[in-house]
Amino acid sequence: METNLAEKPMSGQTTSPPPMTDEEQRKLCFELFNAYWEDAFNRGIPFDTVGTMSISAALFAIVAKHGTETTAEFIDDLAESIREDKFTNAGPRN
């Protein structure tokens, strides 16, 4: 799996785009990611497959940038958030 995609220039891109704030980067990334998921789904790829591949790709990139220990700590925190239902849309439980 290729892990240095973020370091590659986009096809045909010769100059850097104007700098964006962290919030602008997150918003654009969210929009692009949603378009990617929709395209994959429209091509017949189930959401769980896209999700698994997305998590794997993200982990490769995070390990490459931050190392195994920091990534493992991040994953531990994510696991705790999952156990606390922070990733569900169900809202508070009674």
C-alpha positions as CSV (number, residue, x, y, z in Angstrom):
1,M,0.0,0.0,0.0
2,E,1.4,3.4,-1.0
3,T,1.7,5.7,2.0
4,N,3.3,8.9,0.7
5,L,0.3,10.1,-1.4
6,A,0.1,13.3,0.6
7,E,3.6,14.2,-0.4
8,K,3.0,13.8,-4.1
9,P,2.0,16.8,-6.3
10,M,-1.4,16.4,-8.0
11,S,-1.3,15.5,-11.6
12,G,-0.6,18.7,-13.7
13,Q,-0.1,20.8,-10.6
14,T,3.0,23.1,-11.0
15,T,2.4,25.6,-8.3
16,S,1.3,25.3,-4.7
17,P,-2.3,26.2,-4.0
18,P,-2.9,29.2,-1.7
19,P,-2.4,28.3,2.0
20,M,-5.5,27.3,3.9
21,T,-6.4,27.5,7.6
22,D,-6.7,24.3,9.6
23,E,-10.5,24.7,9.5
24,E,-10.5,25.2,5.7
25,Q,-8.3,22.1,5.3
26,R,-10.6,20.0,7.4
27,K,-13.7,21.2,5.6
28,L,-12.2,20.5,2.2
29,C,-10.9,17.1,3.3
30,F,-14.3,16.2,4.6
31,E,-16.0,17.2,1.4
32,L,-13.4,15.3,-0.7
33,F,-13.7,12.3,1.6
34,N,-17.5,12.2,1.3
35,A,-17.2,12.4,-2.5
36,Y,-14.8,9.5,-2.4
37,W,-17.1,7.4,-0.3
38,E,-20.1,8.2,-2.5
39,D,-18.1,7.3,-5.6
40,A,-17.0,4.0,-4.1
41,F,-20.5,3.2,-3.0
42,N,-21.9,4.0,-6.5
43,R,-19.3,1.6,-8.0
44,G,-20.6,-1.2,-5.8
45,I,-18.1,-1.1,-3.0
46,P,-19.7,-1.7,0.4
47,F,-19.3,1.0,3.1
48,D,-17.5,-1.4,5.5
49,T,-14.9,-2.2,2.8
50,V,-14.3,1.5,2.2
51,G,-14.2,2.2,5.9
52,T,-11.7,-0.6,6.5
53,M,-9.4,0.5,3.7
54,S,-9.7,4.2,4.8
55,I,-8.7,3.3,8.4
56,S,-5.8,1.1,7.1
57,A,-4.5,3.9,4.8
58,A,-4.8,6.5,7.6
59,L,-2.9,4.3,10.0
60,F,-0.1,3.8,7.6
61,A,0.2,7.6,7.1
62,I,-0.1,8.3,10.9
63,V,2.6,5.7,11.7
64,A,4.9,7.1,9.0
65,K,4.5,10.7,10.4
66,H,4.2,10.2,14.1
67,G,5.7,6.7,14.8
68,T,4.2,3.6,16.3
69,E,3.9,4.6,20.0
70,T,2.1,7.9,19.3
71,T,-0.2,6.1,16.8
72,A,-0.9,3.3,19.3
73,E,-1.8,5.9,21.9
74,F,-4.1,7.6,19.4
75,I,-5.8,4.3,18.6
76,D,-6.2,3.6,22.3
77,D,-8.0,6.9,22.7
78,L,-10.2,6.1,19.7
79,A,-11.1,2.8,21.2
80,E,-12.2,4.5,24.4
81,S,-14.3,7.0,22.4
82,I,-15.9,4.1,20.5
83,R,-16.7,2.4,23.8
84,E,-18.3,5.6,25.0
85,D,-20.5,5.8,21.9
86,K,-19.0,9.0,20.7
87,F,-19.2,7.8,17.1
88,T,-22.9,6.9,17.0
89,N,-25.6,9.2,15.8
90,A,-28.2,7.8,18.2
91,G,-27.8,10.6,20.7
92,P,-28.0,10.2,24.5
93,R,-29.3,6.9,25.8
94,N,-31.9,6.9,28.6
